[in-house]
């Protein structure tokens, strides 16, 4: 007899965004149409685009969630901090603040990106002590001759905190989750991939609950430079709050930081403990993009359909990258998969593009919208790109809310991965 | 971490490809291990003086190609071999084929350059070389590059779990095939030897003074290596239908976290024990069914200590009866290859089963106190008729543990 896969539900949501900690802060910010952007200070201000959406991290709240005798925030990179605080807020909302007990049936999957700000911080001690100025305002160069002397000042934490597995490892250490823990690397889609893999893990009976999602901060010179070379940043001579308009005739995006994590549970386990079920997962789709230009929209559409088999969502939360070529493919894929009539929500006009965390933040926004907890007011106040109309016209539209409403969030990456997660709201 | 036995599709390994400190190719690596030699040698890629070290597991034989990251070159070479060995061609392209790779730092070689250039002011405008370096610096770049090369359009992911990266990648690959999300997956891991990682390990104090001595009472640390190790995994019925050579069957897998601390493993090896028991449970086997253990064996005080404690609890009854399966480690031959380590350990275990031998634990002299009765096989390769099931284990900083159970398949 073949066992049926377990049904997976979402029973909790944790968010860190430039609007603050918690899903309510994100919902309020989106509903009010607020902008999280500000001019970047210091060295970052000299790197295009010069603007971004940052969070004033409430470090003291970390103590509310976790035992700082085990690990302090200073042992984490900023993206790990953002993820742990989101997870802590999530667990606090579920009355599950870690108490030192261990949970071999629970795990943690997070999406990540190896580059920023880890690399610079990782070698901070060496960087500071081993570099010599290379002329006024010319920055610094690594002085290999001083390496031996200065390495003694670097601590184990300088290296360990930036290892790629640390976002999920920290989470498992802080929560006592001893089941599967994994950090998925890649780029923009790895956050939704982590959610998708966690869904699969519960479906197969390998865990009863998983915390999954991603957190990310792009505010490091090299990463901003890379994304700039990717053609992602807006150079428009406009106020920051008007710069990001995906699917419109106004190209470009701005960097943002934050994270979203979901408490995913085996439905039977959630019901047995009397949990409030926010939504049931309808599906997860992931496709590798074919090199064939003609088929790219088809492949994306396949991933979208797998997230909501046989259905048309009330809400979609697409990549909203703001790069016209990508936006057009995204719109074409959504039209192919779902036709028209859905409402779309995008966080990037408000809080920018947060790399692998964008997908989970979009899923959070879609879930909040479909539940009626958020009413995103931001439609396009500029002309829609006719080739992206399927999504451009849907921004600002209102979809069905409440029990039975469906949403599909998706993200594609330059790695060629397109990932999509679908949910159906419960009462 | 796979599906329940009632719904399990048999998954087999049909090809191996690798480049290691021993050189290019599986046969090269195997012959060095079989003969009990070490491929470790003088550190030559940069000045070792600041580290007080002299040896590393550099893949010195690779022919450098200008403009291509060292890690990607290793990956390309392993791919050349595994695709030929498995006989994958046009029939194995498309949406049924996935790629899952593990790595710690990915294609990081060019990253040092861009970090130095982009630390300057004003920020450079960037040129074609910068754009290439940025593109390669994405940790998933190697996975995408490999997928494009073989025309794989199915599931694709990159696992960043440091020393368990490639063993977890193999497990994901098995899951994808068992659950029907792919019919076949190219999986494994890759890692280049870099000053960046060496500096980190030096800061941790995890590097050996002289030799890497797995499970030795006088072990002082590990030696870093580099390499790429790939396997083709596919449904057994597919493999048999196309007449492929089946190297091994994957019986079970387990992954578990210590949830202990970022700098040290659970000293009791609790996470590793759970991972092994999960793998045994999934395979429907008991400890007595394990003929041979291919251990992580980094040569560090913490890892080998906790690993042996986990083994001691699981195999306690067998040990009391003098039937403890032999425990061997290969890192004293190839160095610790981080993102490639899990796949390398598993690959060597597969070859040992096929050649019906126990491989030696090179440089092991004195067992950890209390383990004097265990067989670490320090004296050279030994014949081992009837070795059917091998357990391959790995553990990582942050407390991640994995266990794979592999079975010999008679031709």
HADDOCK unambig.tbl for C-alpha pairs under 7 A between the chains (distance, minus, plus):
assign (segid A and resid 1 and name CA) (segid B and resid 6 and name CA) 6.57 0.50 0.50
assign (segid A and resid 2 and name CA) (segid B and resid 6 and name CA) 5.77 0.50 0.50
assign (segid A and resid 2 and name CA) (segid B and resid 7 and name CA) 5.34 0.50 0.50
assign (segid A and resid 3 and name CA) (segid B and resid 6 and name CA) 6.91 0.50 0.50
assign (segid A and resid 3 and name CA) (segid B and resid 7 and name CA) 6.69 0.50 0.50
assign (segid A and resid 47 and name CA) (segid B and resid 123 and name CA) 6.59 0.50 0.50
assign (segid A and resid 114 and name CA) (segid B and resid 139 and name CA) 6.37 0.50 0.50
assign (segid A and resid 137 and name CA) (segid B and resid 121 and name CA) 5.90 0.50 0.50
assign (segid A and resid 138 and name CA) (segid B and resid 120 and name CA) 5.13 0.50 0.50
assign (segid A and resid 138 and name CA) (segid B and resid 121 and name CA) 4.83 0.50 0.50
assign (segid A and resid 139 and name CA) (segid B and resid 119 and name CA) 5.84 0.50 0.50
assign (segid A and resid 139 and name CA) (segid B and resid 120 and name CA) 4.33 0.50 0.50
assign (segid A and resid 139 and name CA) (segid B and resid 121 and name CA) 5.77 0.50 0.50
assign (segid A and resid 140 and name CA) (segid B and resid 119 and name CA) 6.80 0.50 0.50
assign (segid A and resid 140 and name CA) (segid B and resid 120 and name CA) 6.61 0.50 0.50
assign (segid A and resid 141 and name CA) (segid B and resid 116 and name CA) 6.50 0.50 0.50
assign (segid A and resid 147 and name CA) (segid B and resid 50 and name CA) 6.56 0.50 0.50
assign (segid A and resid 148 and name CA) (segid B and resid 50 and name CA) 4.16 0.50 0.50
assign (segid A and resid 148 and name CA) (segid B and resid 51 and name CA) 6.99 0.50 0.50
assign (segid A and resid 154 and name CA) (segid B and resid 203 and name CA) 6.11 0.50 0.50
assign (segid A and resid 155 and name CA) (segid B and resid 203 and name CA) 5.77 0.50 0.50
assign (segid A and resid 155 and name CA) (segid B and resid 204 and name CA) 6.93 0.50 0.50
assign (segid A and resid 156 and name CA) (segid B and resid 203 and name CA) 5.25 0.50 0.50
assign (segid A and resid 156 and name CA) (segid B and resid 204 and name CA) 4.37 0.50 0.50
assign (segid A and resid 159 and name CA) (segid B and resid 200 and name CA) 5.08 0.50 0.50
assign (segid A and resid 164 and name CA) (segid B and resid 104 and name CA) 6.51 0.50 0.50
assign (segid A and resid 164 and name CA) (segid B and resid 160 and name CA) 5.34 0.50 0.50
assign (segid A and resid 164 and name CA) (segid B and resid 161 and name CA) 6.40 0.50 0.50
assign (segid A and resid 164 and name CA) (segid B and resid 162 and name CA) 6.79 0.50 0.50
assign (segid A and resid 165 and name CA) (segid B and resid 160 and name CA) 5.57 0.50 0.50
assign (segid A and resid 165 and name CA) (segid B and resid 161 and name CA) 4.60 0.50 0.50
assign (segid A and resid 165 and name CA) (segid B and resid 162 and name CA) 6.32 0.50 0.50
assign (segid A and resid 166 and name CA) (segid B and resid 398 and name CA) 6.50 0.50 0.50
assign (segid A and resid 169 and name CA) (segid B and resid 398 and name CA) 5.28 0.50 0.50
assign (segid A and resid 169 and name CA) (segid B and resid 399 and name CA) 6.97 0.50 0.50
assign (segid A and resid 172 and name CA) (segid B and resid 259 and name CA) 5.16 0.50 0.50
assign (segid A and resid 173 and name CA) (segid B and resid 259 and name CA) 3.83 0.50 0.50
assign (segid A and resid 173 and name CA) (segid B and resid 260 and name CA) 5.46 0.50 0.50
assign (segid A and resid 173 and name CA) (segid B and resid 261 and name CA) 6.16 0.50 0.50
assign (segid A and resid 176 and name CA) (segid B and resid 259 and name CA) 5.14 0.50 0.50
assign (segid A and resid 177 and name CA) (segid B and resid 259 and name CA) 6.19 0.50 0.50
assign (segid A and resid 178 and name CA) (segid B and resid 256 and name CA) 5.68 0.50 0.50
assign (segid A and resid 178 and name CA) (segid B and resid 257 and name CA) 4.40 0.50 0.50
assign (segid A and resid 178 and name CA) (segid B and resid 258 and name CA) 5.80 0.50 0.50
assign (segid A and resid 178 and name CA) (segid B and resid 259 and name CA) 5.65 0.50 0.50
assign (segid A and resid 179 and name CA) (segid B and resid 256 and name CA) 4.83 0.50 0.50
assign (segid A and resid 179 and name CA) (segid B and resid 257 and name CA) 5.77 0.50 0.50
assign (segid A and resid 180 and name CA) (segid B and resid 255 and name CA) 5.68 0.50 0.50
assign (segid A and resid 180 and name CA) (segid B and resid 256 and name CA) 5.15 0.50 0.50
assign (segid A and resid 180 and name CA) (segid B and resid 257 and name CA) 6.39 0.50 0.50
assign (segid A and resid 181 and name CA) (segid B and resid 257 and name CA) 6.32 0.50 0.50
assign (segid A and resid 182 and name CA) (segid B and resid 161 and name CA) 6.44 0.50 0.50
assign (segid A and resid 183 and name CA) (segid B and resid 159 and name CA) 6.29 0.50 0.50
assign (segid A and resid 183 and name CA) (segid B and resid 160 and name CA) 5.46 0.50 0.50
assign (segid A and resid 183 and name CA) (segid B and resid 161 and name CA) 6.34 0.50 0.50
assign (segid A and resid 184 and name CA) (segid B and resid 158 and name CA) 5.81 0.50 0.50
assign (segid A and resid 184 and name CA) (segid B and resid 159 and name CA) 4.94 0.50 0.50
assign (segid A and resid 184 and name CA) (segid B and resid 160 and name CA) 5.77 0.50 0.50
assign (segid A and resid 185 and name CA) (segid B and resid 139 and name CA) 5.97 0.50 0.50
assign (segid A and resid 185 and name CA) (segid B and resid 140 and name CA) 6.10 0.50 0.50
assign (segid A and resid 185 and name CA) (segid B and resid 158 and name CA) 5.25 0.50 0.50
assign (segid A and resid 185 and name CA) (segid B and resid 159 and name CA) 5.91 0.50 0.50
assign (segid A and resid 185 and name CA) (segid B and resid 160 and name CA) 5.74 0.50 0.50
assign (segid A and resid 186 and name CA) (segid B and resid 138 and name CA) 6.43 0.50 0.50
assign (segid A and resid 186 and name CA) (segid B and resid 139 and name CA) 5.35 0.50 0.50
assign (segid A and resid 186 and name CA) (segid B and resid 140 and name CA) 4.05 0.50 0.50
assign (segid A and resid 186 and name CA) (segid B and resid 158 and name CA) 6.15 0.50 0.50
assign (segid A and resid 187 and name CA) (segid B and resid 138 and name CA) 6.85 0.50 0.50
assign (segid A and resid 187 and name CA) (segid B and resid 140 and name CA) 6.94 0.50 0.50
assign (segid A and resid 204 and name CA) (segid B and resid 3 and name CA) 5.38 0.50 0.50
assign (segid A and resid 206 and name CA) (segid B and resid 1 and name CA) 5.84 0.50 0.50
assign (segid A and resid 221 and name CA) (segid B and resid 118 and name CA) 6.96 0.50 0.50
assign (segid A and resid 222 and name CA) (segid B and resid 115 and name CA) 6.40 0.50 0.50
assign (segid A and resid 222 and name CA) (segid B and resid 118 and name CA) 6.11 0.50 0.50
assign (segid A and resid 226 and name CA) (segid B and resid 134 and name CA) 5.94 0.50 0.50
assign (segid A and resid 229 and name CA) (segid B and resid 131 and name CA) 6.77 0.50 0.50
assign (segid A and resid 286 and name CA) (segid B and resid 155 and name CA) 6.39 0.50 0.50
assign (segid A and resid 287 and name CA) (segid B and resid 153 and name CA) 6.81 0.50 0.50
assign (segid A and resid 287 and name CA) (segid B and resid 154 and name CA) 5.89 0.50 0.50
assign (segid A and resid 287 and name CA) (segid B and resid 155 and name CA) 5.88 0.50 0.50
assign (segid A and resid 288 and name CA) (segid B and resid 153 and name CA) 4.74 0.50 0.50
assign (segid A and resid 288 and name CA) (segid B and resid 154 and name CA) 5.58 0.50 0.50
assign (segid A and resid 288 and name CA) (segid B and resid 155 and name CA) 6.17 0.50 0.50
assign (segid A and resid 288 and name CA) (segid B and resid 156 and name CA) 6.35 0.50 0.50
assign (segid A and resid 289 and name CA) (segid B and resid 153 and name CA) 6.35 0.50 0.50
assign (segid A and resid 290 and name CA) (segid B and resid 153 and name CA) 6.03 0.50 0.50
assign (segid A and resid 415 and name CA) (segid B and resid 140 and name CA) 6.34 0.50 0.50
assign (segid A and resid 415 and name CA) (segid B and resid 141 and name CA) 6.43 0.50 0.50
assign (segid A and resid 415 and name CA) (segid B and resid 144 and name CA) 5.85 0.50 0.50
assign (segid A and resid 416 and name CA) (segid B and resid 144 and name CA) 6.89 0.50 0.50
